[in-house]
Amino acid sequence: MSEFHPVQRAPEPLPPETPFTHKDKPTSFSIQDFWVWMASDVLNNTLRGTVAEYIVSQATGACAPVRVEWDTVDITTPEGIKIEVKSAAYLQSWPQKRPSAISFGIAKKRPWDPKKNQYGETRIRSADVYVFCLLTPKDGRIVNPLDLTQWTFYVLSTSKLDSSLGDQKTVSLSRLKKLGAEPLDYDQIRNAVLEVYGDR
């Protein structure tokens, strides 16, 4: 039986041309081929959330070289602000009879502690700030998650969510607006995050 050695290193960016190998020889397909195969359906609701996270990380200057899947929060800005990113869209990548109702998940979770390799006991919202990302088109002929003008963003402090919504697991768009979240463009995200964080 081979000896067990857990992974001790952080993930690093892979060059796109990095090949898969077989018997120590490169195959005809690369990691870039895998990325194209795996991640081209950016309208898919699961992948759309990651796209939204990437957009917000770029807007806030917080884009790490490699996304860490199991971090306690989605993004940590250069200023140390912890951000949770949530996304929603009227259109999905499957056939629909009507636009999707807009709501965002805000459930409290047990935070993961990588140093102890275990979850905390108390469910909380670990971020300082939430950024809610809405892909706005209702016309499937033009919807494109890579077009930043098709997104509208809403920013709220976690303390506001906690005090107003308690243990609520989801929040509607209309409720966010009643809580004071205003629609923002991509280039307004960073300042809004800084302002909301300062006003906690």
Backbone as a printed PyTorch tensor [residue, N CA C, xyz], in Angstrom:
tensor([[[  0.8480,  -1.1900,   0.0000],
         [  0.0000,   0.0000,   0.0000],
         [  0.8880,   1.2460,   0.0000]],

        [[  0.5460,   2.2060,  -0.8670],
         [  1.3720,   3.4090,  -0.9540],
         [  1.1430,   4.3010,   0.2580]],

        [[  2.1780,   5.0440,   0.6210],
         [  2.1030,   5.9360,   1.7750],
         [  1.2640,   7.1590,   1.4300]],

        [[  0.4620,   7.6280,   2.3700],
         [ -0.4190,   8.7740,   2.1480],
         [  0.3100,  10.0750,   2.4140]],

        [[  0.2040,  11.0180,   1.4660],
         [  0.8030,  12.3390,   1.6180],
         [ -0.2400,  13.3780,   1.2310]],

        [[ -0.8440,  14.0840,   2.1780],
         [ -1.8550,  15.0970,   1.8360],
         [ -1.2390,  16.2680,   1.0920]],

        [[ -2.0770,  16.9610,   0.3190],
         [ -1.6270,  18.1340,  -0.4280],
         [ -1.2620,  19.2460,   0.5460]],

        [[ -0.0830,  19.8170,   0.3820],
         [  0.3980,  20.8600,   1.2840],
         [  0.5930,  22.2030,   0.5830]],

        [[  0.2710,  22.2730,  -0.6780],
         [  0.5530,  23.4940,  -1.4300],
         [ -0.7390,  24.1460,  -1.9240]],

        [[ -0.6810,  25.4690,  -2.0960],
         [ -1.8030,  26.2000,  -2.6510],
         [ -1.8410,  25.9920,  -4.1650]],

        [[ -3.0270,  25.9950,  -4.7690],
         [ -3.0980,  25.8330,  -6.2200],
         [ -2.4570,  27.0050,  -6.9480]],

        [[ -1.8210,  26.7300,  -8.0680],
         [ -1.1770,  27.7600,  -8.8720],
         [ -1.7760,  27.7670, -10.2740]],

        [[ -1.7170,  28.9110, -10.9560],
         [ -2.2910,  28.9810, -12.3020],
         [ -1.6090,  27.9980, -13.2590]],

        [[ -2.4130,  27.2920, -14.0290],
         [ -1.8800,  26.3820, -15.0380],
         [ -1.7760,  27.1030, -16.3710]],

        [[ -0.6530,  27.0110, -17.0680],
         [ -0.5830,  27.5520, -18.4280],
         [ -1.6190,  26.8600, -19.3150]],

        [[ -2.3270,  27.6020, -20.1640],
         [ -3.3880,  27.0090, -20.9820],
         [ -2.9360,  25.8290, -21.8370]],

        [[ -1.6780,  25.8380, -22.2370],
         [ -1.1960,  24.7750, -23.1260],
         [ -0.7910,  23.5110, -22.3620]],

        [[ -0.9130,  23.4940, -21.0400],
         [ -0.5330,  22.3240, -20.2610],
         [ -1.3020,  21.0910, -20.7250]],

        [[ -0.6070,  20.0450, -21.1690],
         [ -1.3220,  18.8870, -21.7150],
         [ -1.7190,  17.8880, -20.6280]],

        [[ -2.7550,  17.1200, -20.8980],
         [ -2.9660,  15.8870, -20.1480],
         [ -1.8830,  14.9070, -20.6010]],

        [[ -1.5060,  13.9890, -19.7460],
         [ -0.4800,  13.0190, -20.1210],
         [ -0.9950,  11.5960, -19.9400]],

        [[ -0.3790,  10.7000, -20.6640],
         [ -0.6890,   9.2760, -20.5400],
         [  0.6060,   8.4970, -20.6890]],

        [[  0.9410,   7.7530, -19.6390],
         [  2.2000,   7.0020, -19.6260],
         [  3.3910,   7.9270, -19.8630]],

        [[  3.3520,   9.0650, -19.1690],
         [  4.4190,  10.0680, -19.1990],
         [  4.5720,  10.7780, -20.5370]],

        [[  3.5870,  10.6490, -21.4170],
         [  3.6490,  11.3400, -22.7090],
         [  2.4390,  12.2670, -22.8460]],

        [[  2.6350,  13.4570, -23.4570],
         [  1.5100,  14.3820, -23.6120],
         [  0.4710,  13.8410, -24.5930]],

        [[ -0.7880,  14.0830, -24.2830],
         [ -1.8630,  13.7140, -25.1990],
         [ -2.1180,  14.8740, -26.1650]],

        [[ -3.1300,  14.7440, -26.9840],
         [ -3.4620,  15.7950, -27.9540],
         [ -4.3670,  16.8640, -27.3570]],

        [[ -4.7850,  16.6930, -26.0890],
         [ -5.6870,  17.6750, -25.4960],
         [ -5.0550,  18.2940, -24.2540]],

        [[ -5.4260,  19.5610, -24.0140],
         [ -4.7750,  20.3600, -22.9740],
         [ -5.7830,  20.7980, -21.9130]],

        [[ -5.2620,  21.4640, -20.8910],
         [ -6.1400,  22.0080, -19.8600],
         [ -7.0580,  23.0700, -20.4430]],

        [[ -6.5930,  23.8000, -21.4580],
         [ -7.4580,  24.7900, -22.1090],
         [ -8.6260,  24.1070, -22.8080]],

        [[ -8.3870,  22.9690, -23.4370],
         [ -9.4770,  22.2160, -24.0540],
         [-10.5080,  21.8130, -23.0110]],

        [[-10.0270,  21.4210, -21.8320],
         [-10.9230,  21.0670, -20.7380],
         [-11.7250,  22.2760, -20.2810]],

        [[-11.0560,  23.4320, -20.1210],
         [-11.7670,  24.6360, -19.6920],
         [-12.8810,  24.9960, -20.6750]],

        [[-12.5900,  24.9320, -21.9580],
         [-13.5940,  25.2500, -22.9760],
         [-14.7680,  24.2780, -22.8890]],

        [[-14.4510,  22.9930, -22.7260],
         [-15.4890,  21.9590, -22.6250],
         [-16.3400,  22.1350, -21.3730]],

        [[-15.6940,  22.4570, -20.2700],
         [-16.3550,  22.4930, -18.9730],
         [-17.0580,  23.8150, -18.6880]],

        [[-16.5200,  24.9220, -19.1860],
         [-16.9480,  26.2340, -18.6970],
         [-17.4730,  27.1740, -19.7720]],

        [[-17.9240,  26.6560, -20.9050],
         [-18.4180,  27.5350, -21.9670],
         [-19.8730,  27.9550, -21.7790]],

        [[-20.6530,  27.1710, -21.0430],
         [-22.0570,  27.5130, -20.8330],
         [-22.1630,  28.4780, -19.6530]],

        [[-21.7630,  29.7240, -19.8880],
         [-21.6990,  30.6970, -18.7920],
         [-23.0780,  31.1600, -18.3400]],

        [[-24.1290,  30.7790, -19.0790],
         [-25.4870,  31.1080, -18.6450],
         [-26.0280,  30.0710, -17.6690]],

        [[-25.3950,  28.8970, -17.6190],
         [-25.8000,  27.8650, -16.6730],
         [-25.7750,  28.4370, -15.2660]],

        [[-26.8270,  28.1860, -14.4860],
         [-26.9390,  28.8920, -13.2070],
         [-25.8090,  28.5710, -12.2300]],

        [[-25.2510,  27.3700, -12.2970],
         [-24.1380,  27.0340, -11.4130],
         [-22.8790,  27.8050, -11.8030]],

        [[-22.5480,  27.7830, -13.0770],
         [-21.3500,  28.4730, -13.5450],
         [-21.5350,  29.9910, -13.5100]],

        [[-22.7640,  30.4560, -13.7290],
         [-23.0260,  31.8950, -13.6950],
         [-22.6120,  32.4980, -12.3570]],

        [[-22.8030,  31.7550, -11.2680],
         [-22.3870,  32.2420,  -9.9530],
         [-20.8910,  32.4600,  -9.8740]],

        [[-20.1290,  31.5680, -10.4950],
         [-18.6740,  31.7230, -10.5140],
         [-18.2710,  32.8900, -11.4010]],

        [[-18.9820,  33.0670, -12.5150],
         [-18.7310,  34.2150, -13.3910],
         [-18.9690,  35.5210, -12.6210]],

        [[-20.0620,  35.5790, -11.8750],
         [-20.3610,  36.7760, -11.0840],
         [-19.2640,  37.0340, -10.0520]],

        [[-18.7950,  35.9780,  -9.4300],
         [-17.7190,  36.1010,  -8.4500],
         [-16.4540,  36.6660,  -9.1050]],

        [[-16.1470,  36.1920, -10.2960],
         [-14.9720,  36.6800, -11.0210],
         [-15.1320,  38.1580, -11.3780]],

        [[-16.3220,  38.5450, -11.8250],
         [-16.5810,  39.9410, -12.1870],
         [-16.3730,  40.8560, -10.9750]],

        [[-16.9260,  40.4660,  -9.8380],
         [-16.7930,  41.2940,  -8.6330],
         [-15.3440,  41.3310,  -8.1510]],

        [[-14.6450,  40.2120,  -8.2760],
         [-13.2380,  40.2000,  -7.8600],
         [-12.4040,  41.1270,  -8.7420]],

        [[-12.7290,  41.1940, -10.0280],
         [-12.0270,  42.1290, -10.9120],
         [-12.3770,  43.5690, -10.5690]],

        [[-13.6490,  43.8230, -10.2770],
         [-14.0910,  45.1830,  -9.9710],
         [-13.4610,  45.7190,  -8.6960]],

        [[-13.1970,  44.8410,  -7.7470],
         [-12.6620,  45.2700,  -6.4480],
         [-11.1490,  45.1280,  -6.3480]],

        [[-10.4970,  44.7060,  -7.4250],
         [ -9.0460,  44.5260,  -7.3960],
         [ -8.6030,  43.3710,  -6.5410]],

        [[ -9.4810,  42.3620,  -6.4210],
         [ -9.2180,  41.2580,  -5.4950],
         [ -9.0880,  39.9180,  -6.1910]],

        [[ -8.8020,  39.9230,  -7.4840],
         [ -8.7860,  38.6660,  -8.2230],
         [ -7.5090,  37.8720,  -7.9080]],

        [[ -7.6770,  36.7920,  -7.1700],
         [ -6.5430,  35.9220,  -6.8390],
         [ -6.1170,  35.1490,  -8.0800]],

        [[ -4.8600,  34.6760,  -8.1120],
         [ -4.3940,  33.9140,  -9.2820],
         [ -5.2370,  32.6770,  -9.5710]],

        [[ -5.7260,  32.0270,  -8.5170],
         [ -6.5460,  30.8240,  -8.6650],
         [ -7.6850,  30.8920,  -7.6500]],

        [[ -8.8780,  30.5680,  -8.0870],
         [-10.0260,  30.5550,  -7.1800],
         [ -9.8980,  29.3920,  -6.2000]],

        [[-10.1360,  29.6730,  -4.9220],
         [-10.1130,  28.6460,  -3.8950],
         [-11.5500,  28.2320,  -3.5960]],

        [[-11.8940,  27.0150,  -3.9450],
         [-13.2820,  26.5530,  -3.8810],
         [-13.8530,  26.5920,  -2.4760]],

        [[-13.0430,  26.2560,  -1.4630],
         [-13.5870,  26.0520,  -0.1260],
         [-13.2710,  27.1810,   0.8470]],

        [[-12.9440,  28.3720,   0.3420],
         [-12.7070,  29.4940,   1.2410],
         [-13.9770,  29.8400,   2.0270]],

        [[-13.7960,  30.4350,   3.1950],
         [-14.9330,  30.8200,   4.0290],
         [-15.7890,  31.8710,   3.3420]],

        [[-15.1520,  32.7890,   2.6060],
         [-15.8740,  33.7930,   1.8330],
         [-15.3930,  33.7360,   0.3850]],

        [[-16.1700,  34.3520,  -0.5130],
         [-15.8350,  34.2930,  -1.9330],
         [-14.6200,  35.1410,  -2.2810]],

        [[-14.5400,  36.3420,  -1.7040],
         [-13.5160,  37.3070,  -2.0980],
         [-13.0100,  38.0360,  -0.8570]],

        [[-11.7150,  38.2910,  -0.8090],
         [-11.1450,  39.2010,   0.1870],
         [-10.3970,  40.2890,  -0.5690]],

        [[-10.7970,  41.5340,  -0.3960],
         [-10.2090,  42.6370,  -1.1420],
         [ -8.8240,  42.9830,  -0.6070]],

        [[ -8.0520,  43.7830,  -1.3380],
         [ -6.7360,  44.2110,  -0.8340],
         [ -6.8310,  44.9490,   0.5020]],

        [[ -8.0060,  45.5500,   0.7840],
         [ -8.1990,  46.2420,   2.0600],
         [ -8.5960,  45.2900,   3.1890]],

        [[ -8.7680,  43.9960,   2.8480],
         [ -9.1570,  43.0190,   3.8550],
         [-10.6540,  42.8580,   4.0190]],

        [[-11.4450,  43.4610,   3.1420],
         [-12.9010,  43.3520,   3.2140],
         [-13.3250,  41.9880,   2.6670]],

        [[-14.1000,  41.2660,   3.4490],
         [-14.5690,  39.9390,   3.0450],
         [-15.9290,  40.0710,   2.3630]],

        [[-16.0110,  39.5330,   1.1400],
         [-17.2120,  39.6990,   0.3150],
         [-17.8250,  38.3450,  -0.0260]],

        [[-19.1460,  38.2760,   0.0890],
         [-19.9070,  37.1360,  -0.4050],
         [-20.6420,  37.6020,  -1.6640]],

        [[-20.5490,  36.8130,  -2.7400],
         [-21.1630,  37.1660,  -4.0210],
         [-22.3190,  36.2170,  -4.3010]],

        [[-23.4740,  36.7890,  -4.6440],
         [-24.6510,  35.9990,  -4.9960],
         [-25.1570,  36.4560,  -6.3520]],

        [[-25.6320,  35.5120,  -7.1730],
         [-26.1050,  35.8860,  -8.5020],
         [-27.4950,  35.3290,  -8.7660]],

        [[-28.1870,  36.0010,  -9.6840],
         [-29.4930,  35.5480, -10.1470],
         [-29.6920,  36.0680, -11.5710]],

        [[-30.6410,  35.4640, -12.2930],
         [-30.9140,  35.8730, -13.6680],
         [-32.3550,  35.5420, -14.0230]],

        [[-32.9050,  36.3170, -14.9310],
         [-34.2540,  36.0360, -15.4240],
         [-34.2460,  34.8540, -16.3900]],

        [[-33.1250,  34.6800, -17.0800],
         [-33.0000,  33.6220, -18.0770],
         [-31.9910,  32.5740, -17.6300]],

        [[-32.2840,  31.3260, -17.9180],
         [-31.3910,  30.2110, -17.6300],
         [-30.9760,  29.5720, -18.9600]],

        [[-30.1350,  28.5700, -18.8970],
         [-29.6640,  27.9320, -20.1280],
         [-30.5990,  26.8180, -20.5940]],

        [[-31.7310,  26.6300, -19.8990],
         [-32.7080,  25.6180, -20.3050],
         [-33.9940,  26.3320, -20.7550]],

        [[-34.8780,  25.6350, -21.4830],
         [-36.1230,  26.2600, -21.9590],
         [-36.9890,  26.7420, -20.7950]],

        [[-37.6040,  27.9140, -20.9690],
         [-38.4570,  28.5030, -19.9340],
         [-39.7590,  28.9950, -20.5460]],

        [[-40.8260,  28.9500, -19.7770],
         [-42.1010,  29.5090, -20.2110],
         [-42.2510,  30.9510, -19.7470]],

        [[-41.4680,  31.3250, -18.7240],
         [-41.5430,  32.6800, -18.1820],
         [-40.2000,  33.0100, -17.5130]],

        [[-39.9090,  34.2790, -17.3140],
         [-38.6650,  34.6470, -16.6170],
         [-38.6400,  34.0820, -15.2000]],

        [[-37.4530,  33.7490, -14.7350],
         [-37.2970,  33.2530, -13.3640],
         [-37.5800,  34.3620, -12.3550]],

        [[-38.2020,  33.9870, -11.2410],
         [-38.3570,  34.9340, -10.1340],
         [-36.9820,  35.1770,  -9.5120]],

        [[-36.7050,  36.4030,  -9.1430],
         [-35.3730,  36.7570,  -8.6520],
         [-35.3110,  36.6680,  -7.1330]],

        [[-34.4310,  35.8250,  -6.6510],
         [-34.1110,  35.7600,  -5.2300],
         [-32.6580,  35.3330,  -5.0850]],

        [[-32.0850,  35.6580,  -3.9440],
         [-30.6790,  35.3710,  -3.6840],
         [-30.5520,  34.5920,  -2.3770]],

        [[-29.6420,  33.6280,  -2.3600],
         [-29.3960,  32.8620,  -1.1460],
         [-28.5520,  33.6410,  -0.1600]],

        [[-29.0090,  33.7000,   1.0940],
         [-28.2540,  34.4180,   2.1360],
         [-28.1870,  33.5870,   3.4180]],

        [[-28.3480,  32.2850,   3.2860],
         [-28.3890,  31.4230,   4.4760],
         [-27.0910,  31.4990,   5.2640]],

        [[-27.2210,  31.4680,   6.5730],
         [-26.0420,  31.3930,   7.4380],
         [-25.4320,  30.0010,   7.3250]],

        [[-24.1110,  29.9210,   7.4360],
         [-23.4180,  28.6410,   7.2950],
         [-22.3590,  28.4910,   8.3760]],

        [[-22.0350,  27.2610,   8.6500],
         [-20.9250,  26.9980,   9.5600],
         [-19.6200,  27.2790,   8.8290]],

        [[-18.8090,  28.2250,   9.3090],
         [-17.5850,  28.5970,   8.5860],
         [-16.5230,  27.5090,   8.6500]],

        [[-15.8260,  27.3460,   7.5450],
         [-14.7470,  26.3700,   7.4630],
         [-13.4590,  26.9690,   7.9900]],

        [[-12.7910,  26.2710,   8.8730],
         [-11.5010,  26.6950,   9.4190],
         [-10.4150,  25.7920,   8.8320]],

        [[ -9.6590,  26.2820,   7.8190],
         [ -8.6510,  25.4350,   7.1790],
         [ -7.5110,  25.0400,   8.1140]],

        [[ -7.2410,  25.8630,   9.1380],
         [ -6.1540,  25.5410,  10.0730],
         [ -6.5210,  24.3520,  10.9560]],

        [[ -7.7870,  24.3000,  11.3630],
         [ -8.2500,  23.1910,  12.1980],
         [ -8.8280,  22.0460,  11.3680]],

        [[ -9.0230,  22.3240,  10.0570],
         [ -9.5950,  21.3240,   9.1610],
         [-10.9780,  20.8640,   9.6390]],

        [[-11.7860,  21.8570,  10.0400],
         [-13.1240,  21.5250,  10.5170],
         [-14.0400,  22.7470,  10.4090]],

        [[-15.3520,  22.4950,  10.4890],
         [-16.3360,  23.5710,  10.4600],
         [-16.5570,  24.1300,  11.8620]],

        [[-16.8870,  25.4200,  11.9320],
         [-17.2550,  26.0140,  13.2020],
         [-18.6060,  25.4920,  13.6720]],

        [[-18.9200,  25.7090,  14.9140],
         [-20.1530,  25.1750,  15.4850],
         [-21.3570,  26.0740,  15.2310]],

        [[-21.1380,  27.3720,  15.0920],
         [-22.2380,  28.3260,  14.9570],
         [-22.4120,  28.7640,  13.5100]],

        [[-23.6600,  28.7590,  13.0390],
         [-23.9540,  29.2320,  11.6850],
         [-23.9690,  30.7620,  11.6670]],

        [[-23.2000,  31.3330,  10.7670],
         [-23.0980,  32.7910,  10.6570],
         [-22.9820,  33.1910,   9.1890]],

        [[-23.0620,  34.4930,   8.9410],
         [-22.6870,  35.0460,   7.6370],
         [-21.2750,  35.6030,   7.8100]],

        [[-20.3070,  34.9450,   7.1950],
         [-18.8930,  35.2220,   7.4810],
         [-18.3620,  36.4840,   6.8170]],

        [[-19.0200,  36.9450,   5.7550],
         [-18.5240,  38.0990,   5.0130],
         [-18.8360,  39.4030,   5.7310]],

        [[-18.1460,  40.4640,   5.3390],
         [-18.4520,  41.8140,   5.8100],
         [-19.5290,  42.4570,   4.9400]],

        [[-19.4810,  42.1220,   3.6490],
         [-20.3370,  42.7630,   2.6540],
         [-20.8570,  41.7000,   1.6870]],

        [[-22.0830,  41.8730,   1.2360],
         [-22.6560,  41.0310,   0.1810],
         [-22.7970,  41.8550,  -1.0910]],

        [[-22.4250,  41.2530,  -2.2210],
         [-22.6740,  41.8590,  -3.5300],
         [-23.6290,  40.9340,  -4.2770]],

        [[-24.8100,  41.4660,  -4.5990],
         [-25.8350,  40.7090,  -5.3090],
         [-25.7820,  41.1000,  -6.7860]],

        [[-25.6400,  40.1090,  -7.6460],
         [-25.4180,  40.3460,  -9.0690],
         [-26.6060,  39.8220,  -9.8740]],

        [[-27.2690,  40.7090, -10.6030],
         [-28.4400,  40.3360, -11.3880],
         [-28.1420,  40.4680, -12.8740]],

        [[-28.2410,  39.3410, -13.5910],
         [-28.1390,  39.3610, -15.0520],
         [-29.5160,  39.7500, -15.5770]],

        [[-29.6300,  40.9380, -16.1660],
         [-30.9360,  41.5730, -16.3670],
         [-31.7150,  41.2060, -17.6340]],

        [[-31.1020,  40.7500, -18.7510],
         [-31.9010,  40.5310, -19.9590],
         [-33.0050,  39.4840, -19.7870]],

        [[-34.1050,  39.7370, -20.4870],
         [-35.1950,  38.7700, -20.5690],
         [-35.3760,  38.2870, -22.0050]],

        [[-34.4370,  38.6640, -22.8550],
         [-34.4520,  38.2850, -24.2730],
         [-33.3080,  37.3090, -24.5310]],

        [[-33.6420,  36.0490, -24.7750],
         [-32.6270,  35.0200, -24.9840],
         [-31.7860,  35.2240, -26.2200]],

        [[-32.2070,  36.1030, -27.1060],
         [-31.4350,  36.3550, -28.3290],
         [-30.2310,  37.2420, -28.0650]],

        [[-30.2380,  37.9690, -26.9600],
         [-29.1390,  38.9130, -26.7110],
         [-28.4050,  38.6600, -25.4020]],

        [[-28.9350,  37.7810, -24.5410],
         [-28.3230,  37.6160, -23.2170],
         [-26.8930,  37.1170, -23.3290]],

        [[-25.9930,  37.7460, -22.5760],
         [-24.5730,  37.3990, -22.6280],
         [-23.9170,  37.7660, -21.2970]],

        [[-23.6680,  36.7930, -20.4300],
         [-23.0760,  37.0910, -19.1200],
         [-21.7000,  37.7440, -19.1850]],

        [[-21.0400,  37.6900, -20.3450],
         [-19.7230,  38.3120, -20.4720],
         [-19.8150,  39.8010, -20.7970]],

        [[-21.0250,  40.2780, -21.0970],
         [-21.2560,  41.7050, -21.3380],
         [-21.5890,  42.3520, -20.0020]],

        [[-20.6570,  43.1030, -19.4530],
         [-20.8260,  43.6560, -18.1030],
         [-21.9680,  44.6570, -18.0110]],

        [[-22.3820,  45.2320, -19.1540],
         [-23.5010,  46.1730, -19.1290],
         [-24.8330,  45.4480, -18.9410]],

        [[-24.8580,  44.1390, -19.0710],
         [-26.0890,  43.3810, -18.8670],
         [-26.3170,  43.0040, -17.3970]],

        [[-25.3730,  43.3480, -16.5600],
         [-25.4880,  43.0500, -15.1330],
         [-25.8440,  44.3120, -14.3430]],

        [[-26.6270,  44.1300, -13.2940],
         [-26.8490,  45.1800, -12.2990],
         [-26.4410,  44.6190, -10.9430]],

        [[-25.7990,  45.4520, -10.1340],
         [-25.2220,  44.9970,  -8.8690],
         [-25.8430,  45.7590,  -7.6980]],

        [[-25.9980,  45.0560,  -6.5730],
         [-26.5460,  45.6410,  -5.3590],
         [-25.6150,  45.2590,  -4.2000]],

        [[-25.3030,  46.2320,  -3.3520],
         [-24.3430,  46.0010,  -2.2680],
         [-24.9980,  46.3070,  -0.9260]],

        [[-24.8640,  45.3780,   0.0190],
         [-25.3630,  45.5790,   1.3770],
         [-24.3650,  45.0160,   2.3800]],

        [[-24.3040,  45.6220,   3.5430],
         [-23.4460,  45.0850,   4.6000],
         [-24.0990,  43.8580,   5.2190]],

        [[-23.2800,  42.9610,   5.6880],
         [-23.7950,  41.7720,   6.3670],
         [-24.5450,  42.1540,   7.6330]],

        [[-24.0830,  43.1840,   8.3160],
         [-24.7640,  43.6200,   9.5340],
         [-26.1930,  44.0600,   9.2380]],

        [[-26.4110,  44.6670,   8.0690],
         [-27.7630,  45.0630,   7.6620],
         [-28.6280,  43.8360,   7.4190]],

        [[-28.0780,  42.8330,   6.7590],
         [-28.8160,  41.5950,   6.5270],
         [-29.1420,  40.9130,   7.8550]],

        [[-28.1730,  40.8650,   8.7390],
         [-28.3740,  40.2040,  10.0230],
         [-29.4670,  40.8930,  10.8400]],

        [[-29.4090,  42.2080,  10.9140],
         [-30.3630,  42.9390,  11.7510],
         [-31.7620,  42.9560,  11.1480]],

        [[-31.8550,  42.9550,   9.8210],
         [-33.1620,  43.0630,   9.1680],
         [-33.7890,  41.7210,   8.8330]],

        [[-32.9530,  40.7220,   8.5290],
         [-33.4790,  39.4550,   8.0260],
         [-33.1920,  38.2660,   8.9310]],

        [[-32.3400,  38.4460,   9.9260],
         [-32.0830,  37.3700,  10.8740],
         [-31.6120,  36.0880,  10.2170]],

        [[-32.3420,  34.9930,  10.4760],
         [-31.9600,  33.6820,   9.9440],
         [-32.6000,  33.3700,   8.5990]],

        [[-33.1800,  34.3690,   7.9670],
         [-33.8020,  34.1600,   6.6520],
         [-32.7820,  33.5890,   5.6780]],

        [[-33.2160,  32.6430,   4.8280],
         [-32.2830,  31.9410,   3.9360],
         [-32.2150,  32.5370,   2.5350]],

        [[-33.2410,  33.2700,   2.1300],
         [-33.2300,  33.9160,   0.8150],
         [-33.7710,  35.3330,   0.9550]],

        [[-33.4840,  36.1500,  -0.0560],
         [-34.0090,  37.5080,  -0.0740],
         [-34.3940,  37.8540,  -1.5100]],

        [[-35.5280,  38.5010,  -1.6680],
         [-35.9980,  38.9060,  -2.9910],
         [-35.3420,  40.2160,  -3.4070]],

        [[-35.4120,  40.5120,  -4.6940],
         [-34.8580,  41.7580,  -5.1970],
         [-35.6070,  42.9530,  -4.5990]],

        [[-36.9200,  42.8650,  -4.5160],
         [-37.6950,  43.9780,  -3.9580],
         [-37.3320,  44.2410,  -2.4980]],

        [[-37.0530,  43.1840,  -1.7460],
         [-36.6650,  43.3460,  -0.3400],
         [-35.2930,  44.0040,  -0.2320]],

        [[-34.3640,  43.6210,  -1.1100],
         [-33.0500,  44.2570,  -1.1100],
         [-33.1770,  45.7620,  -1.3120]],

        [[-34.0360,  46.1370,  -2.2500],
         [-34.2170,  47.5600,  -2.5240],
         [-34.8200,  48.2760,  -1.3250]],

        [[-35.7550,  47.6220,  -0.6260],
         [-36.3520,  48.2230,   0.5650],
         [-35.3260,  48.3900,   1.6780]],

        [[-34.3090,  47.5350,   1.6780],
         [-33.2450,  47.6290,   2.6780],
         [-32.2060,  48.6980,   2.3220]],

        [[-32.3840,  49.3380,   1.1650],
         [-31.5040,  50.4340,   0.7940],
         [-30.4880,  50.1310,  -0.2860]],

        [[-30.4980,  48.9150,  -0.8200],
         [-29.5490,  48.5750,  -1.8900],
         [-29.9680,  49.2520,  -3.1890]],

        [[-29.0480,  49.9690,  -3.7960],
         [-29.3380,  50.6820,  -5.0350],
         [-28.6830,  49.9850,  -6.2140]],

        [[-29.3000,  50.0440,  -7.4120],
         [-28.7100,  49.4090,  -8.5960],
         [-27.4150,  50.0990,  -9.0070]],

        [[-26.3960,  49.3030,  -9.2680],
         [-25.0750,  49.8300,  -9.6010],
         [-24.5620,  49.2250, -10.8930]],

        [[-23.7110,  49.9840, -11.5870],
         [-22.9790,  49.4640, -12.7340],
         [-21.6820,  48.8210, -12.2530]],

        [[-21.0360,  48.0910, -13.1570],
         [-19.7800,  47.4120, -12.8360],
         [-18.7450,  48.3650, -12.2340]],

        [[-18.6030,  49.5560, -12.8340],
         [-17.5490,  50.4650, -12.3850],
         [-17.8910,  51.1870, -11.0800]],

        [[-19.0500,  50.9000, -10.5070],
         [-19.4260,  51.4920,  -9.2230],
         [-19.2720,  50.5100,  -8.0580]],

        [[-18.9500,  49.2640,  -8.3540],
         [-18.9230,  48.2280,  -7.3180],
         [-17.8920,  48.5350,  -6.2410]],

        [[-16.6710,  48.8340,  -6.6540],
         [-15.5840,  49.0000,  -5.6810],
         [-15.9040,  50.0980,  -4.6610]],

        [[-16.3050,  51.2760,  -5.1350],
         [-16.6030,  52.3730,  -4.2190],
         [-17.7830,  52.0420,  -3.3140]],

        [[-18.7650,  51.3320,  -3.8630],
         [-19.9270,  50.9530,  -3.0520],
         [-19.5180,  49.9940,  -1.9400]],

        [[-18.6590,  49.0470,  -2.2430],
         [-18.1790,  48.1050,  -1.2270],
         [-17.4330,  48.8520,  -0.1300]],

        [[-16.5490,  49.7620,  -0.5130],
         [-15.7920,  50.5320,   0.4720],
         [-16.7140,  51.3860,   1.3370]],

        [[-17.7170,  51.9860,   0.7070],
         [-18.6440,  52.8540,   1.4450],
         [-19.4920,  52.0400,   2.4170]],

        [[-20.0380,  50.9250,   1.9410],
         [-20.8830,  50.0910,   2.7890],
         [-20.0690,  49.5200,   3.9450]],

        [[-18.8500,  49.1030,   3.6550],
         [-17.9830,  48.5650,   4.7060],
         [-17.6840,  49.6190,   5.7660]],

        [[-17.4560,  50.8570,   5.3300],
         [-17.1590,  51.9340,   6.2680],
         [-18.3560,  52.3510,   7.1040]],

        [[-19.5740,  52.0900,   6.5840],
         [-20.7890,  52.5070,   7.2740],
         [-21.3640,  51.4270,   8.2030]],

        [[-20.6780,  50.3100,   8.3260],
         [-21.2360,  49.2190,   9.1360],
         [-21.5630,  49.6740,  10.5500]]])
